[in-house]
Amino acid sequence: MNQETKIANELQKMLTENQIPVSVQEDINVLSEKLANGELTLGELENKDQFVVEVIQKAKNRIG
């Protein structure tokens, strides 16, 4: 499993656990689907909204 897929899975878990602020939930859901499908790389997320970047970082930290 590649890093994008791991992050996508963790983001979905975080959504299910209500660990993501409501203000970015829709964006995170779309981004996690794109990561899982290979339509987006982690590098491309660096220029996203700061709140989105913070959530991605939390997901990275959770998977180690």
MOPAC internal coordinates of N, CA, C and O (Angstrom, degrees):
PM7 1SCF
backbone

  N    0.0000 0     0.00 0     0.00 0    0    0    0
  C    1.4484 1     0.00 0     0.00 0    1    0    0
  C    1.5368 1   108.00 1     0.00 0    2    1    0
  O    1.2310 1   120.52 1   -52.17 1    3    2    1
  N    1.3389 1   116.62 1   127.83 1    3    2    1
  C    1.4594 1   118.98 1  -178.69 1    5    3    2
  C    1.5273 1   111.67 1   -80.82 1    6    5    3
  O    1.2310 1   120.97 1    -9.30 1    7    6    5
  N    1.3182 1   115.74 1   170.70 1    7    6    5
  C    1.4689 1   121.36 1  -175.53 1    9    7    6
  C    1.5323 1   111.60 1   -61.62 1   10    9    7
  O    1.2310 1   120.04 1   139.46 1   11   10    9
  N    1.3333 1   117.53 1   -40.54 1   11   10    9
  C    1.4631 1   120.52 1   179.57 1   13   11   10
  C    1.5242 1   111.45 1   -60.20 1   14   13   11
  O    1.2310 1   120.59 1   137.30 1   15   14   13
  N    1.3224 1   116.47 1   -42.70 1   15   14   13
  C    1.4632 1   120.59 1  -179.93 1   17   15   14
  C    1.5251 1   110.71 1   -66.65 1   18   17   15
  O    1.2310 1   120.60 1   138.88 1   19   18   17
  N    1.3203 1   116.45 1   -41.12 1   19   18   17
  C    1.4689 1   119.95 1   178.16 1   21   19   18
  C    1.5281 1   110.81 1   -61.32 1   22   21   19
  O    1.2310 1   120.63 1   135.22 1   23   22   21
  N    1.3228 1   116.40 1   -44.78 1   23   22   21
  C    1.4655 1   120.63 1   179.22 1   25   23   22
  C    1.5201 1   110.01 1   -64.55 1   26   25   23
  O    1.2310 1   120.15 1   136.95 1   27   26   25
  N    1.3317 1   117.31 1   -43.05 1   27   26   25
  C    1.4680 1   121.06 1   178.86 1   29   27   26
  C    1.5200 1   110.81 1   -58.88 1   30   29   27
  O    1.2310 1   120.43 1   135.39 1   31   30   29
  N    1.3187 1   116.78 1   -44.61 1   31   30   29
  C    1.4675 1   120.71 1   178.85 1   33   31   30
  C    1.5255 1   111.34 1   -63.36 1   34   33   31
  O    1.2310 1   120.79 1   138.07 1   35   34   33
  N    1.3155 1   116.10 1   -41.93 1   35   34   33
  C    1.4627 1   119.96 1  -179.92 1   37   35   34
  C    1.5294 1   110.89 1   -67.08 1   38   37   35
  O    1.2310 1   120.39 1   141.73 1   39   38   37
  N    1.3169 1   116.85 1   -38.27 1   39   38   37
  C    1.4679 1   119.90 1   177.45 1   41   39   38
  C    1.5223 1   110.93 1   -62.52 1   42   41   39
  O    1.2310 1   120.64 1   139.96 1   43   42   41
  N    1.3260 1   116.38 1   -40.04 1   43   42   41
  C    1.4640 1   119.38 1   178.08 1   45   43   42
  C    1.5296 1   110.68 1   -64.95 1   46   45   43
  O    1.2310 1   120.45 1   140.72 1   47   46   45
  N    1.3355 1   116.75 1   -39.28 1   47   46   45
  C    1.4705 1   120.27 1   176.12 1   49   47   46
  C    1.5228 1   110.31 1   -61.59 1   50   49   47
  O    1.2310 1   120.90 1   136.29 1   51   50   49
  N    1.3226 1   115.88 1   -43.71 1   51   50   49
  C    1.4566 1   120.76 1  -179.32 1   53   51   50
  C    1.5284 1   110.89 1   -63.84 1   54   53   51
  O    1.2310 1   120.38 1   142.43 1   55   54   53
  N    1.3284 1   116.87 1   -37.57 1   55   54   53
  C    1.4655 1   120.32 1   176.08 1   57   55   54
  C    1.5227 1   110.35 1   -63.34 1   58   57   55
  O    1.2310 1   120.93 1   134.75 1   59   58   57
  N    1.3242 1   115.83 1   -45.25 1   59   58   57
  C    1.4634 1   121.02 1  -179.90 1   61   59   58
  C    1.5272 1   111.27 1   -62.18 1   62   61   59
  O    1.2310 1   120.80 1   142.23 1   63   62   61
  N    1.3269 1   116.08 1   -37.77 1   63   62   61
  C    1.4666 1   121.90 1  -179.28 1   65   63   62
  C    1.5286 1   112.56 1   -82.86 1   66   65   63
  O    1.2310 1   120.66 1  -177.41 1   67   66   65
  N    1.3296 1   116.35 1     2.59 1   67   66   65
  C    1.4678 1   122.30 1  -179.28 1   69   67   66
  C    1.5286 1   111.47 1    58.90 1   70   69   67
  O    1.2310 1   120.70 1  -140.82 1   71   70   69
  N    1.3357 1   116.27 1    39.18 1   71   70   69
  C    1.4650 1   122.69 1  -179.14 1   73   71   70
  C    1.5276 1   112.76 1   -94.95 1   74   73   71
  O    1.2310 1   120.66 1  -178.30 1   75   74   73
  N    1.3344 1   116.33 1     1.70 1   75   74   73
  C    1.4618 1   121.27 1  -176.66 1   77   75   74
  C    1.5238 1   108.64 1  -113.96 1   78   77   75
  O    1.2310 1   120.24 1   -47.98 1   79   78   77
  N    1.3413 1   117.14 1   132.02 1   79   78   77
  C    1.4605 1   119.52 1   179.42 1   81   79   78
  C    1.5315 1   111.92 1   -56.17 1   82   81   79
  O    1.2310 1   121.16 1   -38.72 1   83   82   81
  N    1.3092 1   115.39 1   141.28 1   83   82   81
  C    1.4637 1   121.56 1  -177.97 1   85   83   82
  C    1.5253 1   111.08 1   -54.95 1   86   85   83
  O    1.2310 1   120.36 1   144.71 1   87   86   85
  N    1.3155 1   116.91 1   -35.29 1   87   86   85
  C    1.4618 1   121.48 1  -175.84 1   89   87   86
  C    1.5278 1   113.74 1   -62.15 1   90   89   87
  O    1.2310 1   119.58 1   157.65 1   91   90   89
  N    1.3386 1   118.41 1   -22.35 1   91   90   89
  C    1.4655 1   120.61 1  -179.26 1   93   91   90
  C    1.5264 1   113.34 1  -121.01 1   94   93   91
  O    1.2310 1   119.62 1  -173.86 1   95   94   93
  N    1.3192 1   118.32 1     6.14 1   95   94   93
  C    1.4633 1   120.59 1  -177.07 1   97   95   94
  C    1.5247 1   112.78 1   -58.69 1   98   97   95
  O    1.2310 1   120.16 1   134.55 1   99   98   97
  N    1.3248 1   117.30 1   -45.45 1   99   98   97
  C    1.4642 1   119.50 1  -178.86 1  101   99   98
  C    1.5229 1   110.91 1   -63.28 1  102  101   99
  O    1.2310 1   120.41 1   135.24 1  103  102  101
  N    1.3382 1   116.83 1   -44.76 1  103  102  101
  C    1.4652 1   120.62 1   178.35 1  105  103  102
  C    1.5206 1   111.13 1   -60.75 1  106  105  103
  O    1.2310 1   120.29 1   135.56 1  107  106  105
  N    1.3233 1   117.06 1   -44.44 1  107  106  105
  C    1.4633 1   121.54 1  -179.07 1  109  107  106
  C    1.5240 1   110.63 1   -63.94 1  110  109  107
  O    1.2310 1   120.17 1   140.33 1  111  110  109
  N    1.3142 1   117.28 1   -39.67 1  111  110  109
  C    1.4593 1   120.69 1   178.76 1  113  111  110
  C    1.5267 1   110.33 1   -61.16 1  114  113  111
  O    1.2310 1   120.29 1   133.16 1  115  114  113
  N    1.3230 1   117.06 1   -46.84 1  115  114  113
  C    1.4690 1   121.54 1   179.41 1  117  115  114
  C    1.5267 1   110.36 1   -63.86 1  118  117  115
  O    1.2310 1   120.50 1   134.04 1  119  118  117
  N    1.3261 1   116.65 1   -45.96 1  119  118  117
  C    1.4650 1   120.44 1  -179.19 1  121  119  118
  C    1.5194 1   112.00 1   -63.51 1  122  121  119
  O    1.2310 1   120.01 1   140.87 1  123  122  121
  N    1.3179 1   117.58 1   -39.13 1  123  122  121
  C    1.4701 1   119.51 1  -179.77 1  125  123  122
  C    1.5235 1   110.78 1   -66.51 1  126  125  123
  O    1.2310 1   120.26 1   143.39 1  127  126  125
  N    1.3215 1   117.11 1   -36.61 1  127  126  125
  C    1.4691 1   119.94 1   176.34 1  129  127  126
  C    1.5233 1   110.55 1   -64.59 1  130  129  127
  O    1.2310 1   120.39 1   137.42 1  131  130  129
  N    1.3307 1   116.86 1   -42.58 1  131  130  129
  C    1.4668 1   120.53 1   179.29 1  133  131  130
  C    1.5256 1   111.36 1   -66.22 1  134  133  131
  O    1.2310 1   120.21 1   141.32 1  135  134  133
  N    1.3289 1   117.20 1   -38.68 1  135  134  133
  C    1.4650 1   120.32 1   176.37 1  137  135  134
  C    1.5234 1   110.55 1   -62.43 1  138  137  135
  O    1.2310 1   120.70 1   134.42 1  139  138  137
  N    1.3223 1   116.26 1   -45.58 1  139  138  137
  C    1.4659 1   121.15 1  -178.14 1  141  139  138
  C    1.5210 1   111.70 1   -64.52 1  142  141  139
  O    1.2310 1   120.45 1   146.59 1  143  142  141
  N    1.3383 1   116.75 1   -33.41 1  143  142  141
  C    1.4642 1   121.00 1  -178.00 1  145  143  142
  C    1.5220 1   113.18 1   -88.63 1  146  145  143
  O    1.2310 1   120.02 1   179.01 1  147  146  145
  N    1.3229 1   117.56 1    -0.99 1  147  146  145
  C    1.4547 1   120.83 1  -179.97 1  149  147  146
  C    1.5156 1   113.81 1    78.35 1  150  149  147
  O    1.2310 1   119.86 1  -166.32 1  151  150  149
  N    1.3199 1   117.88 1    13.68 1  151  150  149
  C    1.4606 1   121.94 1  -179.93 1  153  151  150
  C    1.5238 1   112.18 1   -84.95 1  154  153  151
  O    1.2310 1   120.45 1   171.35 1  155  154  153
  N    1.3224 1   116.74 1    -8.65 1  155  154  153
  C    1.4543 1   122.35 1  -175.22 1  157  155  154
  C    1.5197 1   108.62 1  -147.45 1  158  157  155
  O    1.2310 1   120.69 1   -36.35 1  159  158  157
  N    1.3254 1   116.29 1   143.65 1  159  158  157
  C    1.4618 1   120.28 1   176.38 1  161  159  158
  C    1.5272 1   109.34 1  -109.61 1  162  161  159
  O    1.2310 1   120.97 1   -17.80 1  163  162  161
  N    1.3157 1   115.75 1   162.20 1  163  162  161
  C    1.4630 1   120.09 1   178.27 1  165  163  162
  C    1.5272 1   110.84 1   -61.79 1  166  165  163
  O    1.2310 1   120.30 1   144.59 1  167  166  165
  N    1.3156 1   117.03 1   -35.41 1  167  166  165
  C    1.4614 1   121.13 1   178.77 1  169  167  166
  C    1.5173 1   112.78 1   -61.36 1  170  169  167
  O    1.2310 1   120.59 1   146.55 1  171  170  169
  N    1.3124 1   116.48 1   -33.45 1  171  170  169
  C    1.4652 1   120.63 1   179.99 1  173  171  170
  C    1.5226 1   112.32 1   -72.50 1  174  173  171
  O    1.2310 1   120.18 1   164.44 1  175  174  173
  N    1.3109 1   117.27 1   -15.56 1  175  174  173
  C    1.4635 1   120.85 1  -178.47 1  177  175  174
  C    1.5256 1   112.99 1   -82.18 1  178  177  175
  O    1.2310 1   120.36 1   168.65 1  179  178  177
  N    1.3288 1   116.92 1   -11.35 1  179  178  177
  C    1.4605 1   120.56 1  -176.19 1  181  179  178
  C    1.5206 1   113.15 1   -62.21 1  182  181  179
  O    1.2310 1   120.01 1   154.09 1  183  182  181
  N    1.3302 1   117.58 1   -25.91 1  183  182  181
  C    1.4619 1   121.26 1  -177.31 1  185  183  182
  C    1.5221 1   112.87 1   -97.72 1  186  185  183
  O    1.2310 1   120.15 1  -168.21 1  187  186  185
  N    1.3019 1   117.33 1    11.79 1  187  186  185
  C    1.4655 1   121.35 1  -179.70 1  189  187  186
  C    1.5246 1   110.15 1   -81.10 1  190  189  187
  O    1.2310 1   121.30 1    -4.70 1  191  190  189
  N    1.3087 1   115.12 1   175.30 1  191  190  189
  C    1.4624 1   123.35 1   176.83 1  193  191  190
  C    1.5294 1   110.16 1   -51.25 1  194  193  191
  O    1.2310 1   120.45 1   -37.98 1  195  194  193
  N    1.3149 1   116.75 1   142.02 1  195  194  193
  C    1.4644 1   121.48 1  -177.09 1  197  195  194
  C    1.5250 1   112.57 1   -56.99 1  198  197  195
  O    1.2310 1   119.82 1   141.98 1  199  198  197
  N    1.3291 1   117.94 1   -38.02 1  199  198  197
  C    1.4631 1   120.83 1   179.21 1  201  199  198
  C    1.5264 1   110.65 1   -65.31 1  202  201  199
  O    1.2310 1   120.60 1   142.40 1  203  202  201
  N    1.3248 1   116.47 1   -37.60 1  203  202  201
  C    1.4635 1   120.95 1   177.68 1  205  203  202
  C    1.5228 1   109.42 1   -65.62 1  206  205  203
  O    1.2310 1   120.43 1   135.01 1  207  206  205
  N    1.3160 1   116.78 1   -44.99 1  207  206  205
  C    1.4665 1   121.58 1   179.39 1  209  207  206
  C    1.5287 1   110.37 1   -59.64 1  210  209  207
  O    1.2310 1   120.09 1   139.12 1  211  210  209
  N    1.3266 1   117.43 1   -40.88 1  211  210  209
  C    1.4695 1   120.88 1   179.00 1  213  211  210
  C    1.5245 1   111.51 1   -63.40 1  214  213  211
  O    1.2310 1   120.29 1   139.18 1  215  214  213
  N    1.3197 1   117.04 1   -40.82 1  215  214  213
  C    1.4678 1   120.63 1   179.36 1  217  215  214
  C    1.5239 1   109.93 1   -66.37 1  218  217  215
  O    1.2310 1   120.19 1   138.34 1  219  218  217
  N    1.3192 1   117.24 1   -41.66 1  219  218  217
  C    1.4703 1   121.11 1   177.67 1  221  219  218
  C    1.5288 1   109.39 1   -60.28 1  222  221  219
  O    1.2310 1   120.29 1   137.24 1  223  222  221
  N    1.3243 1   117.05 1   -42.76 1  223  222  221
  C    1.4678 1   120.89 1   178.98 1  225  223  222
  C    1.5246 1   111.19 1   -62.97 1  226  225  223
  O    1.2310 1   120.02 1   139.27 1  227  226  225
  N    1.3151 1   117.57 1   -40.73 1  227  226  225
  C    1.4690 1   120.86 1   177.12 1  229  227  226
  C    1.5241 1   110.48 1   -61.42 1  230  229  227
  O    1.2310 1   120.48 1   138.76 1  231  230  229
  N    1.3260 1   116.68 1   -41.24 1  231  230  229
  C    1.4658 1   120.32 1   178.68 1  233  231  230
  C    1.5273 1   110.04 1   -63.43 1  234  233  231
  O    1.2310 1   120.35 1   137.43 1  235  234  233
  N    1.3311 1   116.94 1   -42.57 1  235  234  233
  C    1.4702 1   120.74 1   177.52 1  237  235  234
  C    1.5246 1   110.56 1   -59.56 1  238  237  235
  O    1.2310 1   120.74 1   135.66 1  239  238  237
  N    1.3171 1   116.19 1   -44.34 1  239  238  237
  C    1.4678 1   120.44 1  -179.55 1  241  239  238
  C    1.5225 1   111.50 1   -64.17 1  242  241  239
  O    1.2310 1   120.23 1   143.22 1  243  242  241
  N    1.3171 1   117.17 1   -36.78 1  243  242  241
  C    1.4636 1   120.95 1  -178.52 1  245  243  242
  C    1.5259 1   112.36 1   -67.88 1  246  245  243
  O    1.2310 1   120.11 1   148.19 1  247  246  245
  N    1.3352 1   117.39 1   -31.81 1  247  246  245
  C    1.4695 1   118.91 1  -179.46 1  249  247  246
  C    1.5249 1   111.76 1   -90.63 1  250  249  247
  O    1.2310 1   120.48 1   172.74 1  251  250  249
  N    1.3170 1   116.68 1    -7.26 1  251  250  249
  C    1.4551 1   120.27 1   175.47 1  253  251  250
  C    1.4471 1   111.82 1    93.62 1  254  253  251
  O    1.2310 1   120.10 1   180.00 1  255  254  253

